[in-house]
């Protein structure tokens, strides 16, 4: 698991799947607004001229010396909901990311976002 204090340290590190295949590069970490713990990351994928930021959960992530290993296969992450490199995740699209990975989605008590970029 990536701890909140380590987030900035791991930006631009390789993200790999359980088999050690490179998925992309860690772009940003989104924390759960109720716990302030890392919940999702965006991974820069695609061709150099056509990058996208795909979302991947960090619940079972393992940090190595120069990588972050996530619990999801490369093919699954590459097809995950994504945003452009200059875009932000709209609040109404959060649930789609959780649903894609089969995770429960629970907005805050006041209906606020569950994820916040750090």
ROZAMAR-817972 format. One record per residue: residue number from 1; residue in three letters; x, y, z of N, C-alpha, C in turn. Coordinates in pm, 1 decimal. Each point is the difference from the previous one (the first is absolute). Example, Ala and Ser with C-alpha at 12.3 -4.5 7.8 and 13.67 -1.06 7.14 Angstrom:
BEGIN
+-----+--------+----------+----------+----------+----------+----------+----------+----------+----------+----------+
| num | residu |     n.px |     n.py |     n.pz |    ca.px |    ca.py |    ca.pz |     c.px |     c.py |     c.pz |
+-----+--------+----------+----------+----------+----------+----------+----------+----------+----------+----------+
|   1 |    ALA |   1319.0 |   -569.0 |    780.0 |    -89.0 |    119.0 |      0.0 |     90.0 |    120.0 |      0.0 |
|   2 |    SER |    -35.0 |    105.0 |    -72.0 |     82.0 |    119.0 |      6.0 |    -77.0 |    109.0 |     73.0 |
+-----+--------+----------+----------+----------+----------+----------+----------+----------+----------+----------+
This chain:
BEGIN
+-----+--------+----------+----------+----------+----------+----------+----------+----------+----------+----------+
| num | residu |     n.px |     n.py |     n.pz |    ca.px |    ca.py |    ca.pz |     c.px |     c.py |     c.pz |
+-----+--------+----------+----------+----------+----------+----------+----------+----------+----------+----------+
|   1 |    UNK |     83.2 |   -118.9 |      0.0 |    -83.2 |    118.9 |      0.0 |     86.8 |    123.9 |      0.0 |
|   2 |    UNK |    -39.5 |     97.4 |    -75.7 |     71.2 |    127.3 |     -3.3 |    -56.6 |     86.7 |    111.0 |
|   3 |    UNK |     85.9 |     51.6 |     84.4 |    -44.8 |     88.1 |    108.1 |      0.8 |    144.1 |    -48.7 |
|   4 |    UNK |    -89.6 |     78.7 |     54.6 |    -17.5 |    137.4 |    -45.7 |    130.0 |     79.6 |      2.5 |
|   5 |    UNK |     86.3 |    -22.7 |     97.6 |    125.2 |     74.5 |     11.3 |     95.0 |    -30.4 |   -115.7 |
|   6 |    UNK |    -17.8 |   -111.3 |    -69.4 |     90.4 |    -41.7 |   -106.7 |    -47.0 |     39.2 |   -140.1 |
|   7 |    UNK |   -115.1 |     60.0 |    -11.8 |    -60.5 |     24.4 |   -130.7 |     92.9 |     74.6 |    -94.6 |
|   8 |    UNK |     53.3 |    112.2 |     41.2 |     84.0 |     79.6 |    -88.9 |    126.8 |    -74.6 |    -40.6 |
|   9 |    UNK |     48.1 |    -83.7 |     86.6 |    121.8 |    -76.6 |    -25.4 |    -16.2 |    -98.6 |   -115.8 |
|  10 |    UNK |   -120.6 |    -50.1 |    -22.5 |    -21.6 |   -104.6 |    -99.8 |    -54.8 |     50.4 |   -132.4 |
|  11 |    UNK |    -24.1 |    127.3 |    -12.9 |    -46.7 |     54.6 |   -127.8 |    106.4 |    -25.4 |   -107.3 |
|  12 |    UNK |    -42.1 |    -33.6 |   -119.5 |     85.6 |    -30.0 |   -114.6 |     71.5 |   -134.7 |     10.1 |
|  13 |    UNK |    -39.9 |    -86.2 |     93.5 |     55.9 |   -135.6 |      8.6 |    -80.4 |    -92.7 |    -90.0 |
|  14 |    UNK |     61.3 |   -107.3 |    -43.3 |    -70.1 |    -99.8 |    -80.4 |   -108.4 |    -67.0 |     82.3 |
|  15 |    UNK |   -112.1 |    -25.8 |    -63.1 |   -108.1 |    -77.0 |     60.2 |     -1.6 |   -133.3 |    -74.2 |
|  16 |    UNK |      6.6 |   -109.7 |     76.3 |      2.4 |   -133.0 |    -60.7 |   -116.4 |    -83.6 |     50.9 |
|  17 |    UNK |    -33.8 |   -103.0 |    -76.5 |   -109.8 |    -89.0 |     39.2 |     56.2 |   -116.0 |     83.4 |
|  18 |    UNK |    -84.1 |    -93.0 |     46.8 |     47.2 |   -110.3 |     84.6 |    106.5 |    -88.1 |    -66.2 |
|  19 |    UNK |      2.8 |     -1.9 |   -133.7 |     98.3 |    -81.1 |    -72.6 |    128.1 |     76.5 |    -29.9 |
|  20 |    UNK |      7.7 |    125.9 |     43.0 |    118.8 |     81.0 |    -22.4 |      2.0 |     75.3 |   -131.7 |
|  21 |    UNK |   -111.5 |     -1.7 |    -73.9 |     -8.1 |     72.3 |   -127.1 |    -27.3 |    148.0 |     25.9 |
|  22 |    UNK |     77.3 |     85.1 |    -67.0 |    -18.6 |    144.0 |     16.5 |   -132.8 |     42.2 |    -61.7 |
|  23 |    UNK |    -79.4 |     71.0 |     80.8 |   -127.9 |     55.3 |    -46.8 |     21.4 |    141.9 |    -50.4 |
|  24 |    UNK |     75.4 |     77.8 |     74.9 |     24.1 |    139.9 |    -32.6 |     75.3 |     65.9 |    113.1 |
|  25 |    UNK |    -16.6 |    130.8 |     12.0 |     71.2 |     79.2 |     99.5 |   -101.6 |     67.0 |     92.4 |
|  26 |    UNK |     27.7 |     -1.9 |    130.2 |    -90.4 |     62.2 |     97.8 |     -3.9 |    150.2 |    -21.8 |
|  27 |    UNK |   -118.3 |     52.3 |    -22.3 |    -18.1 |    142.4 |    -24.4 |    -46.2 |     71.2 |    126.6 |
|  28 |    UNK |   -106.1 |    -51.6 |     62.0 |    -56.4 |     65.7 |    118.6 |    -67.6 |   -103.6 |     87.8 |
|  29 |    UNK |    -16.8 |     38.1 |    126.1 |    -68.5 |    -86.3 |     96.3 |   -123.7 |     73.3 |     48.9 |
|  30 |    UNK |   -109.8 |    -73.3 |      8.5 |   -125.3 |     52.1 |     52.5 |    -25.1 |    -65.7 |    134.9 |
|  31 |    UNK |    -29.6 |     81.4 |    100.4 |    -26.6 |    -53.4 |    132.9 |   -149.6 |     -6.4 |     24.9 |
|  32 |    UNK |    -39.2 |    -92.1 |     86.7 |   -138.2 |    -12.4 |     44.4 |    -25.2 |    117.1 |     94.5 |
|  33 |    UNK |    -99.3 |     81.5 |    -28.8 |    -24.2 |    119.9 |     80.0 |    -49.1 |    -30.4 |    141.4 |
|  34 |    UNK |    -49.0 |   -121.3 |     23.3 |    -45.3 |    -33.7 |    135.6 |    114.3 |    -49.4 |     88.2 |
|  35 |    UNK |    103.3 |    -59.0 |    -60.5 |    111.7 |    -53.9 |     80.0 |    131.8 |     72.4 |    -24.6 |
|  36 |    UNK |      8.7 |     77.4 |   -105.2 |    121.4 |     68.0 |    -43.6 |    112.8 |    -97.8 |    -32.5 |
|  37 |    UNK |    -37.4 |   -122.8 |    -36.3 |     96.6 |   -102.3 |    -40.6 |     -3.4 |    -15.8 |   -151.5 |
|  38 |    UNK |    114.0 |    -30.8 |    -61.8 |      2.5 |    -21.2 |   -144.8 |    -98.6 |   -108.8 |    -41.7 |
|  39 |    UNK |    -79.6 |     27.7 |   -102.4 |   -101.9 |    -94.7 |    -45.3 |     17.4 |    -36.7 |   -146.7 |
|  40 |    UNK |     32.5 |     96.0 |    -83.4 |     13.5 |    -21.3 |   -144.3 |    122.2 |     76.6 |    -48.9 |
|  41 |    UNK |     50.0 |    -45.3 |   -112.7 |    107.9 |     72.4 |    -67.1 |    -37.4 |     15.4 |   -145.9 |
|  42 |    UNK |     58.3 |     99.8 |    -63.1 |     -8.8 |      7.6 |   -144.8 |    135.4 |    -44.0 |    -53.8 |
|  43 |    UNK |     -7.1 |    -80.8 |   -105.2 |    118.9 |    -53.8 |    -64.7 |      4.4 |     54.5 |   -141.7 |
|  44 |    UNK |    112.3 |     61.3 |    -35.2 |     16.5 |     54.4 |   -134.8 |     26.0 |   -116.2 |    -95.2 |
|  45 |    UNK |    -92.7 |    -17.7 |    -94.9 |      9.5 |   -109.9 |    -96.5 |    -11.8 |     56.3 |   -141.0 |
|  46 |    UNK |     33.7 |    -81.4 |    -98.2 |    -16.9 |     38.8 |   -139.1 |    129.5 |     44.6 |    -64.4 |
|  47 |    UNK |    -12.6 |     42.0 |   -123.9 |    114.4 |     47.2 |    -77.6 |     42.8 |    137.3 |     49.1 |
|  48 |    UNK |    127.7 |     35.5 |    -18.0 |     48.1 |    129.7 |     48.5 |    -82.8 |    119.8 |    -46.8 |
|  49 |    UNK |    -55.1 |     -7.8 |   -119.5 |    -79.4 |    112.7 |    -50.4 |   -148.3 |    -13.2 |     33.3 |
|  50 |    UNK |    -39.3 |   -113.0 |     60.6 |   -142.1 |    -23.1 |     30.1 |    -17.1 |    -62.3 |    138.0 |
|  51 |    UNK |     58.2 |     60.9 |    101.0 |    -11.5 |    -52.7 |    135.8 |   -140.5 |     17.8 |     55.8 |
|  52 |    UNK |    -38.6 |    -92.8 |     84.9 |   -122.6 |      8.0 |     78.9 |     37.9 |    -34.5 |    143.3 |
|  53 |    UNK |    -87.1 |     32.9 |     92.2 |     19.5 |    -34.8 |    140.4 |   -107.9 |    -99.5 |     38.7 |
|  54 |    UNK |     39.3 |   -126.4 |     18.1 |    -93.8 |   -105.3 |     38.8 |      0.3 |    -13.1 |    152.1 |
|  55 |    UNK |   -116.3 |    -27.2 |     54.5 |    -12.9 |    -15.4 |    145.5 |     24.4 |   -144.9 |     40.9 |
|  56 |    UNK |     66.4 |    -18.5 |    115.3 |     22.7 |   -132.7 |     56.3 |     -4.6 |     11.0 |    153.3 |
|  57 |    UNK |    -68.4 |    -93.4 |     66.4 |     -6.0 |      1.5 |    147.0 |    136.7 |    -31.3 |     61.1 |
|  58 |    UNK |     24.3 |     56.9 |    117.3 |    125.6 |    -21.5 |     71.0 |    -16.8 |    -86.3 |    124.8 |
|  59 |    UNK |   -118.2 |    -57.6 |     18.9 |    -28.1 |    -76.1 |    122.2 |    100.1 |   -108.2 |     34.7 |
|  60 |    UNK |     54.1 |    -69.8 |    -97.9 |     95.2 |   -106.8 |     26.5 |    134.8 |     28.2 |    -65.6 |
|  61 |    UNK |     29.1 |    127.4 |    -24.0 |    124.6 |     36.5 |    -66.6 |    120.5 |    -27.8 |     89.8 |
|  62 |    UNK |    108.9 |    -36.6 |    -65.8 |    126.9 |    -25.5 |     68.9 |    103.5 |     92.1 |    -61.9 |
|  63 |    UNK |     73.6 |     69.9 |     85.1 |    102.5 |     91.8 |    -46.5 |    133.9 |    -71.6 |     -0.4 |
|  64 |    UNK |     68.1 |      2.3 |   -114.5 |    133.1 |    -57.7 |    -12.8 |    102.5 |    111.1 |    -13.4 |
|  65 |    UNK |    125.5 |    -35.6 |    -24.8 |    104.7 |    101.8 |     -6.6 |    -19.3 |    101.6 |   -112.6 |
|  66 |    UNK |    -57.6 |    -41.4 |   -112.9 |    -20.3 |     93.9 |   -110.6 |   -132.7 |    -23.5 |    -71.0 |
|  67 |    UNK |    -95.4 |    -58.9 |     69.6 |   -129.0 |    -30.6 |    -61.2 |   -109.9 |     -4.0 |    105.0 |
|  68 |    UNK |   -122.8 |     -1.5 |    -51.0 |   -118.0 |    -25.0 |     83.0 |    -73.6 |   -114.0 |    -67.7 |
|  69 |    UNK |    -16.7 |   -109.5 |     72.7 |    -70.5 |   -117.2 |    -53.6 |   -144.9 |      7.5 |     46.4 |
|  70 |    UNK |    -92.3 |      1.7 |    -97.3 |   -142.6 |      2.6 |     31.9 |    -56.7 |   -140.8 |    -15.3 |
|  71 |    UNK |   -117.0 |    -21.7 |     51.9 |    -61.0 |   -133.6 |      1.4 |    -80.7 |    -31.2 |   -125.1 |
|  72 |    UNK |     11.3 |     82.9 |   -102.4 |    -82.9 |    -16.5 |   -119.6 |     86.6 |    -22.0 |   -124.0 |
|  73 |    UNK |    -48.1 |    -86.2 |    -89.2 |     70.9 |    -33.3 |   -122.9 |      9.7 |    121.6 |    -93.0 |
|  74 |    UNK |    108.0 |      4.1 |    -74.2 |     26.5 |    108.7 |    -94.5 |   -117.7 |     22.9 |    -94.7 |
|  75 |    UNK |    -52.7 |   -105.9 |    -57.8 |   -110.2 |     13.2 |    -96.4 |   -122.8 |     64.2 |     63.4 |
|  76 |    UNK |    -29.2 |    -34.0 |    123.9 |   -115.2 |     56.9 |     69.3 |     20.5 |    149.8 |     23.5 |
|  77 |    UNK |    118.0 |     38.6 |     45.5 |     28.2 |    141.7 |     27.3 |     -2.8 |     81.0 |   -128.9 |
|  78 |    UNK |     53.0 |    -55.2 |   -107.1 |      3.9 |     73.4 |   -127.6 |   -140.7 |     30.3 |    -52.7 |
|  79 |    UNK |    -99.8 |    -79.5 |     38.1 |   -138.3 |     21.9 |    -44.4 |    -83.9 |     72.9 |    104.4 |
|  80 |    UNK |     61.9 |     38.0 |    110.6 |    -71.0 |     65.5 |    110.8 |    -44.5 |    140.8 |    -39.6 |
|  81 |    UNK |    -95.9 |     55.0 |     73.9 |    -37.8 |    139.3 |    -24.3 |    124.3 |     88.5 |      7.8 |
|  82 |    UNK |      6.9 |     96.8 |    -89.8 |    117.7 |     86.4 |     -5.5 |    -41.0 |    143.4 |    -28.7 |
|  83 |    UNK |     97.5 |     88.0 |     16.0 |    -18.3 |    141.4 |    -29.9 |    120.6 |     46.0 |    -81.5 |
|  84 |    UNK |    -12.4 |    115.0 |    -64.3 |    113.2 |     58.1 |    -71.6 |    103.6 |     51.2 |     98.2 |
|  85 |    UNK |    120.2 |     22.5 |    -46.6 |    108.0 |     41.8 |     89.4 |    -22.5 |    137.2 |     62.2 |
|  86 |    UNK |    -84.6 |     81.1 |    -58.9 |    -29.7 |    132.6 |     55.7 |   -138.4 |      6.7 |     63.1 |
|  87 |    UNK |    -66.5 |   -113.9 |     11.9 |   -136.5 |     -3.0 |     52.0 |     -2.7 |    -35.7 |    147.9 |
|  88 |    UNK |   -116.7 |     18.4 |     60.3 |    -23.6 |    -44.2 |    137.1 |   -118.4 |    -96.7 |     -1.9 |
|  89 |    UNK |     -7.9 |    -83.8 |    100.6 |   -109.7 |    -95.5 |      9.3 |   -125.2 |     72.4 |     48.0 |
|  90 |    UNK |   -103.9 |      4.6 |    -82.7 |   -124.0 |     64.1 |     45.3 |    -62.5 |    -80.7 |    113.6 |
|  91 |    UNK |    -60.9 |     67.8 |     94.4 |    -60.9 |    -67.7 |    115.3 |    -99.4 |   -106.1 |    -44.2 |
|  92 |    UNK |    -76.2 |     28.2 |   -104.3 |   -101.4 |    -96.1 |    -44.2 |     60.5 |   -124.1 |    -66.8 |
|  93 |    UNK |    130.3 |      1.5 |    -29.5 |     65.4 |   -115.4 |    -62.9 |     72.0 |    -89.8 |    101.4 |
|  94 |    UNK |      6.1 |     42.2 |    125.0 |     69.4 |    -79.9 |    101.9 |    -57.4 |   -140.6 |     12.6 |
|  95 |    UNK |   -132.0 |     -9.1 |      5.1 |    -63.7 |   -130.0 |     20.0 |     37.7 |    -98.7 |   -111.1 |
|  96 |    UNK |     13.7 |     47.0 |   -122.1 |     36.4 |    -85.6 |   -112.6 |    136.8 |    -66.6 |     22.6 |
|  97 |    UNK |     93.5 |     73.2 |     56.8 |    133.3 |    -55.1 |     26.4 |     -9.9 |   -113.6 |    101.6 |
|  98 |    UNK |    -72.2 |     22.4 |    107.9 |    -15.7 |   -102.9 |    102.9 |    -72.9 |   -121.9 |    -55.3 |
|  99 |    UNK |   -106.6 |     23.9 |    -76.0 |    -79.2 |   -108.9 |    -57.2 |     84.0 |    -84.8 |    -95.4 |
| 100 |    UNK |     82.3 |     63.3 |    -79.6 |     84.5 |    -72.3 |    -95.7 |     85.1 |   -105.7 |     70.4 |
| 101 |    UNK |     51.6 |     34.2 |    116.9 |     84.9 |    -93.1 |     74.9 |    -78.3 |    -84.9 |    100.8 |
| 102 |    UNK |   -132.5 |     12.8 |      0.9 |    -81.1 |    -79.8 |     91.0 |     13.1 |     42.9 |    145.3 |
| 103 |    UNK |     28.7 |    127.7 |     21.6 |     17.1 |     52.9 |    135.3 |   -123.3 |     79.6 |     41.1 |
| 104 |    UNK |    -31.4 |     -0.9 |    128.8 |   -115.4 |     79.5 |     45.8 |     30.6 |    149.2 |    -10.7 |
| 105 |    UNK |   -102.1 |     75.6 |    -33.5 |     13.9 |    145.1 |     -9.2 |    -90.3 |     65.0 |    103.0 |
| 106 |    UNK |     56.3 |     89.6 |     78.4 |    -76.1 |     66.7 |    105.4 |     38.8 |    147.2 |      3.5 |
| 107 |    UNK |    -82.4 |     89.4 |    -57.6 |     32.7 |    142.9 |     11.8 |    -11.3 |     44.5 |    145.0 |
| 108 |    UNK |     59.3 |    113.0 |     31.2 |     -4.4 |     52.3 |    135.5 |   -141.9 |     26.8 |     46.4 |
| 109 |    UNK |    -16.6 |     19.1 |    129.9 |   -131.3 |     20.4 |     59.9 |    -75.2 |    117.1 |    -62.5 |
| 110 |    UNK |     72.8 |    103.8 |    -34.8 |    -62.9 |    116.2 |    -61.1 |     -6.0 |     -9.5 |   -151.4 |
| 111 |    UNK |     29.1 |   -118.9 |    -54.6 |     -1.0 |    -18.7 |   -143.7 |    128.6 |     44.4 |    -67.2 |
| 112 |    UNK |    101.9 |     36.4 |     80.7 |    125.1 |     45.7 |    -59.0 |     78.1 |   -115.4 |    -61.8 |
| 113 |    UNK |    100.9 |     33.9 |    -73.3 |     84.0 |    -97.2 |    -69.7 |     61.9 |    -99.7 |     97.5 |
| 114 |    UNK |     21.9 |   -120.7 |    -50.3 |     70.8 |    -99.3 |     79.6 |    150.4 |     10.5 |    -23.7 |
| 115 |    UNK |     40.4 |     47.7 |   -118.1 |    141.5 |      6.8 |    -33.3 |     46.8 |    145.5 |    -12.6 |
| 116 |    UNK |    121.2 |     24.6 |     48.4 |     62.4 |    130.5 |    -15.0 |    143.4 |    -21.1 |    -45.8 |
| 117 |    UNK |     40.8 |     73.9 |   -100.3 |    137.2 |    -14.8 |    -53.6 |     99.5 |     65.1 |     95.7 |
| 118 |    UNK |    108.8 |    -70.2 |     21.0 |    109.1 |     53.0 |     85.2 |    126.8 |      9.5 |    -77.9 |
+-----+--------+----------+----------+----------+----------+----------+----------+----------+----------+----------+
